[in-house]
Amino acid sequence: MESTLGAGIVIAEALQNQLAWLENVWLWITFLGDPKILFLFYFPAAYYASRRVGIAVLWISLITEWLNLIFKWFLFGDRPFWWVHESGYYSQAPAQVHQFPSSCETGPGSPSGHCMITGAALWPIMTALSSQVATRARSCCHSTLLGAVLGWLMTPRVPMERELSFYGLIALALMLGTSLIYWTLFTLGLDLSWSISLAFKWCERPEWIHMDSRPFASLSRDSGAALGLGIALHSPCYAQVRRAQLGNGQKIACLVLAMGLLGPLDWLGHPPQISLFYIFNFLKYTLWPCLVLALVPWAVHMFSAQEAPPIHSS
């Protein structure tokens, strides 16, 4: 692992010192690969393009993020911004790298959430896009059948609509399962807060360390999203728009309105008390699917119905 981290430091030095003009590009790529952006942008964008793909993105996001949290507790991966100081390899010649707000995360470094979570959640989107390309580029019936078969094999199978209790049990299972694993490891003498201590010790600016990078923040996000998905699918607003065929203009309006609501909701106050933050984060991500699946499409559909001119019989 030291050799991998060392190679990463070498690459970071080269990028920061020789290609400094690409700094904003790499920061933007890092932002787009953040697992939290799956909930903020990729999930609503995918849902308004395809209902099944959007729900698959949400399911895969919350399951893989929960698995990523558990794996981090067992793998004890360092993050580069504290490893360069703790390892001792750079005591004689300090590494010429600098930190960013996005690099000061408090959780262990491996497995990477950007790779594991975002990569897995974007799989149904890429599968749907490749299926569309194959369908439009077909030249004969054989290629049509082969595009169809591969698309069916690669499309992830996720629950679409179940009883509300199913989603509540999923949220409860995520919380109880995590608590059981946490307290078991704690009882065995493992300090699962070691990465938080190192982050506060070596991050250049304390204000760069946010509570939403703590390990249990992802748990509150995932369990809240699972419960919110069930509430949204069983809401009266969703029942009214479930069979509605929204046009492209309406879908774009849904995405714009959802982004306008989800952005401020994401930046809404962060309570300083960690317990209140977890509760607030859970409630926020419970509301998230309700806005995307039910409230926003219902509002756009009702507004469009009012704006439509009346049909006069001849």
Secondary structure as the mmCIF struct_conf table of DSSP 4:
data_model
#
loop_
_struct_conf.conf_type_id
_struct_conf.id
_struct_conf.beg_label_comp_id
_struct_conf.beg_label_asym_id
_struct_conf.beg_label_seq_id
_struct_conf.end_label_comp_id
_struct_conf.end_label_asym_id
_struct_conf.end_label_seq_id
HELX_RH_AL_P HELX_RH_AL_P1 GLU A 2 GLN A 18
HELX_RH_3T_P HELX_RH_3T_P1 ALA A 20 LEU A 22
HELX_RH_AL_P HELX_RH_AL_P2 GLU A 23 GLY A 33
HELX_RH_AL_P HELX_RH_AL_P3 PRO A 35 ILE A 37
HELX_RH_PI_P HELX_RH_PI_P1 LEU A 38 TYR A 42
HELX_RH_AL_P HELX_RH_AL_P4 PHE A 43 ALA A 49
HELX_RH_AL_P HELX_RH_AL_P5 ARG A 51 LEU A 75
HELX_LH_PP_P HELX_LH_PP_P1 GLY A 77 ARG A 79
HELX_RH_AL_P HELX_RH_AL_P6 PRO A 80 GLU A 86
BEND BEND1 SER A 87 SER A 87
TURN_TY1_P TURN_TY1_P1 TYR A 89 TYR A 90
BEND BEND2 SER A 91 ALA A 93
HELX_RH_3T_P HELX_RH_3T_P2 PRO A 101 SER A 103
BEND BEND3 GLY A 107 GLY A 107
BEND BEND4 SER A 110 PRO A 111
HELX_RH_AL_P HELX_RH_AL_P7 GLY A 113 GLY A 113
HELX_RH_PI_P HELX_RH_PI_P2 HIS A 114 THR A 118
HELX_RH_AL_P HELX_RH_AL_P8 GLY A 119 ALA A 121
TURN_TY1_P TURN_TY1_P2 LEU A 122 LEU A 122
HELX_RH_AL_P HELX_RH_AL_P9 TRP A 123 ARG A 136
TURN_TY1_P TURN_TY1_P3 ALA A 137 ALA A 137
BEND BEND5 CYS A 140 CYS A 140
HELX_RH_AL_P HELX_RH_AL_P10 CYS A 141 MET A 154
BEND BEND6 THR A 155 THR A 155
BEND BEND7 GLU A 161 GLU A 161
HELX_RH_AL_P HELX_RH_AL_P11 LEU A 164 THR A 187
TURN_TY1_P TURN_TY1_P4 LEU A 188 GLY A 189
TURN_TY1_P TURN_TY1_P5 LEU A 192 SER A 193
HELX_RH_AL_P HELX_RH_AL_P12 TRP A 194 TRP A 202
BEND BEND8 GLU A 204 GLU A 204
HELX_RH_3T_P HELX_RH_3T_P3 PRO A 206 TRP A 208
HELX_RH_3T_P HELX_RH_3T_P4 MET A 211 SER A 213
BEND BEND9 ARG A 214 ARG A 214
HELX_RH_AL_P HELX_RH_AL_P13 PRO A 215 LEU A 233
TURN_TY1_P TURN_TY1_P6 HIS A 234 HIS A 234
BEND BEND10 SER A 235 SER A 235
HELX_RH_AL_P HELX_RH_AL_P14 PRO A 236 VAL A 241
TURN_TY1_P TURN_TY1_P7 ARG A 242 ARG A 243
HELX_RH_AL_P HELX_RH_AL_P15 ASN A 248 TRP A 267
BEND BEND11 LEU A 268 LEU A 268
BEND BEND12 PRO A 272 GLN A 273
HELX_RH_AL_P HELX_RH_AL_P16 ILE A 274 PRO A 289
HELX_RH_PI_P HELX_RH_PI_P3 CYS A 290 LEU A 295
HELX_RH_AL_P HELX_RH_AL_P17 VAL A 296 GLU A 307
BEND BEND13 ALA A 308 ALA A 308
HELX_LH_PP_P HELX_LH_PP_P2 PRO A 309 SER A 313
#
